[in-house]
Amino acid sequence: MERRWQDFVANQEVLVAMRFSYFGKSGWQGDASKHKDMLFKPQRLALRLAMLESLAIPSLAAQSDQNFHLMILCSEDLPAAALDSLTQVCAGTLAHEKYSICPRPFGASHTFLTKFLKRRYGLGQVIQTVLDDDDAFASNLIARIREELSAMPEPQDETVPQFVSFIDGFGLDLKDRETGNFSLYSHRYPFVNLGLTMVGPSGGKNLFSIRHRKVPAQGNAKLVKGSPMFVRTLHGLNDSRACVTERWRPMQNWRTDPKISDRFPFLGAI
């Protein structure tokens, strides 16, 4: 039984779920999520595409473990020019078999993710994590997911989700885009969507349907402290309410720090 779990963790493709300007019920708190004219405003779409091209997609291309697939949920009403640009950004860096762009009508994002999981993986167990279009992974995140899952005992009940939460990350403040005077901070948040991985049946709950901060009550959960595993950006048009607080510790000389550049090589181009 234990061998089966180890083989699953070692070989199973990791599904990276992303929402790109999806108009529907997705858990977003920002005003743009409720108003299509705000969601599809050209200035907003241009910024999201720029973040996707410079951070999110390069961070996937840099993964030391390439056994993943990116599913991008977007709106079927996304302007054609933006959809074309979204396709070009992905195709310019990732092989075509590494991603799926899924325009969908208004609805619940978790329902469309469930349908995708079942279609791609059947009714078995899946490994899934989330990457927002304006955030990024450390280059060893997929590899660390497997490492941490392999150290967990095999679940006795496959209907009970297994969670791993990497709680250390960076916050990148890009709001002063005119001068390029960007600041990087280290911070720690348990069980937020970024840095969270879930294992469970494809037809069960997924990372778009759960309340992240209540993860410990929903299954077996493991907190992982240590090296920062992700970058969350602040740029003035965020969908979440993330902001710099006293819990964010500024990183000095971060552009020349090899501990950062080795695992976040794409930050050098920001």
N, C-alpha and C positions, 0 to 999 in steps of 0.2 A: 504493500500500500504506500509506504513512504517513498519507494522508488518511483511510483507513478506520479506523485506530487513533484518530485525533483525533476522528472522528465518533462512534465507539463510546464513548470516554471522556466526551465532551460530553453525550451523550444517554442513555446506559444508566442505568437505575434502579439505585440503590445499595441492596443488601439489608443491613439491619441485623438481625443475629441476636442473639436474647436467650433466656436460659433463666430461667424463673421457677419455682423450687421443683420442678424436674423430677426425678423419682425414676428413676434409671437410670445408665448409664455415660456420664459427661460430663466427666471429668477433674477434678472438684472434689476437694479434699483434706479438707474438713471432715467431722466425724463425722455431721452431719445428712444428708449425701448418701448415707449407707449405712443409715440407719435412718428408716423412713417416719414413725414416731411423732414423731421429733425434727424431721423436715423439715416436717411439717404441724402443728407445735405452734402453737396460736392466737397466742401472743405473738410467735413468729418471723414468722408470716405477716402479722400486723398491721404489724410493723416494715418488712418487705419492701414491702408495699403502700404504706406511708407514704413510703418512699424512692423508690419508683417514681413516685408522684404528685407529689412535691416536687422531684425531681431528673431522673430519666431521661426521663420523658415530656415535661416542660417543655423540656428541652434539645433534644429533637427538634422540638417545635413552634416553637422559636426559630431553627431552621436557616435561614440565608439562601438555601440551595439546598434546595428542598422535593422534589426528584426522588429520593425514597427510599421504601422500604417496610420496615416493622418486622414481623419474624416472631418471635412469642413461643412458645417450646416450653415447655409445662407438662405436668404429669402428668394422665393421665385419672382418677387417684384423688384429685386435688386436691379438698378439701371444696367442696361446692356454693356455700357462702357466699363462700369465697375466690375461686372462679371468677367469681361474679357481681360481686364487688368489683373484680377484675382487669379485667373487661369495662367496668365503669363508669368506672374510672380512665382507661382508654384512650379511651373514647367521650366523656368529659368534656372532652378536650383535642384529640384527633386526629380528623380525618375518617375515616369508616369504611373508605374505600378505602386508607388509609395504613397499616393494620396487619392482621395475621392472628394470631388466638390459636389455637394448635394443641395440644390435649390429646392425649397419646400414651401408650401403655403402656410398661412397663419395656423398655429396650433401649439401643441406642447412640445418643447425641444426634446424632452426625455422620451416621448413616444417615437419620434423619428430616429433617435439614437438606438432605441430598442429594436426597431425594424431593421436598421443597418446591421446591428450586431447579430441578429438572428439570420439575416441573409448571408452575411460573410462567414459566420462561425457556426451556424447551425444552432442546436439547443444545448451545447456544452458550456463549459466554464470559459470565461474570457478574462483577460487582464486589461484594464482600462485606466487611463489617466487623462487629465485635462490640461490644455494649453490655450490660453486666451490669445487673440490675434496680436495683442500689443505687449506680450510677455515673452520669456525665453527660458529654455532649460540649460543647465550645465551640461557639458558635452558627455558626461558619464552618467546622466540620470537614468537612462533606460537600463544600463548595465547595473546600476545600484538597485534599481527596482528588483531585478532578478536576484541579486545578492541577498537583499533583505527578505524577500519572499521565501527563498530557499532555506533561510534560517528559521522560518516559522514552521510549526508542526502541521502536518497534513490535516485539513479540516475533516472532522468526522461527519459533518452535515454540510453538503455542498450548497444548500439553500441559504446558509448563513454567510454573509459577505465577510471577506478578509480585507483589512485596510492597512496601508502603510502611509504614514504622513511624514515627509521630510519637512522639518519645521524651520530650518535656517535658510535664509535667502537674502537677496539684495533688493533694494529699492533704488531705481534710477530716475532722478528728477530731470525731465526734459522740457520743463515748462518755459525755460529761457532759451527758446530755439534760435532767436535772432543772434545772440552772442555765442551760442554753443558752450556756454559756461554750465556744464552739467555736473551734478553731484551724485555720488553713489553712497548708499547707506547699507549697513547690515541690519537685519531685523529677524525676529523670531515669532512665528505665528503657528500654533498647532491646528490641524484639521481645517485649514482653508482649502479652497479648491486647487490652488497652485501648489504642487509638491505632494498631492494626494493621489494614491493609487488604490484601486479596488479590484478584487477578484470575486466573481460571482457568476451565476448562470446568465446567459445572454438574454433570457426572457424575464429576468427579475429586475430589481432596482438597478439603476445605473447612476453615474456621477452627475447627471442632469436632473435626477429626481430626488436625491437625498438632501437633507439639511446638513451641510458639512460640519457645522459646529456641534452637531449631535451625533457624530459618527461613533463615538465610544458606546453609545446605547444601541447601535444598529448592527453590530457584529464584532468580530475580533479585531482589535486595532493596535497598531504598533507605532510608537513615536520614535523618530530617528533624529538625533541631534548631531551636530558636527559641521562639516564643510557646507557652505551655502550651495544649494542645488538649483536655484532659479533666480530670475530677475523679473521683478514687477515694475512697470513703468508708471510714472506720473507725467501727464502731458497736457492736462487741462480739459480733455474731452473723454475722461475715463468713464466707463460704465459703472464701476464700483465707487465706493466712497473712500478709497484709500487715500491717505495723506501722511505727510511727514509728522511724526510725533516725537516725544521724548524717548520713546523706545527705539527710535532709529538712530544708529550710531554712524556718524560720517566716516567714510573711508578716505584716508589720505593717500595721495599719489597713486590712485587706483589705476590710472592708465598705464603705469609702468610696473605694476606689481605682477611678477610672474605667476603668483598663486592665483591671480584672477585671470590673466590673459591665457594661461594654459587651458583652463576649463571653460572660459567664456571668450574665445578668440574673436568673435564677432563684435565685441564691445570696442575693439580697437578702431573700428570704422565709424563709430558714433560721433 
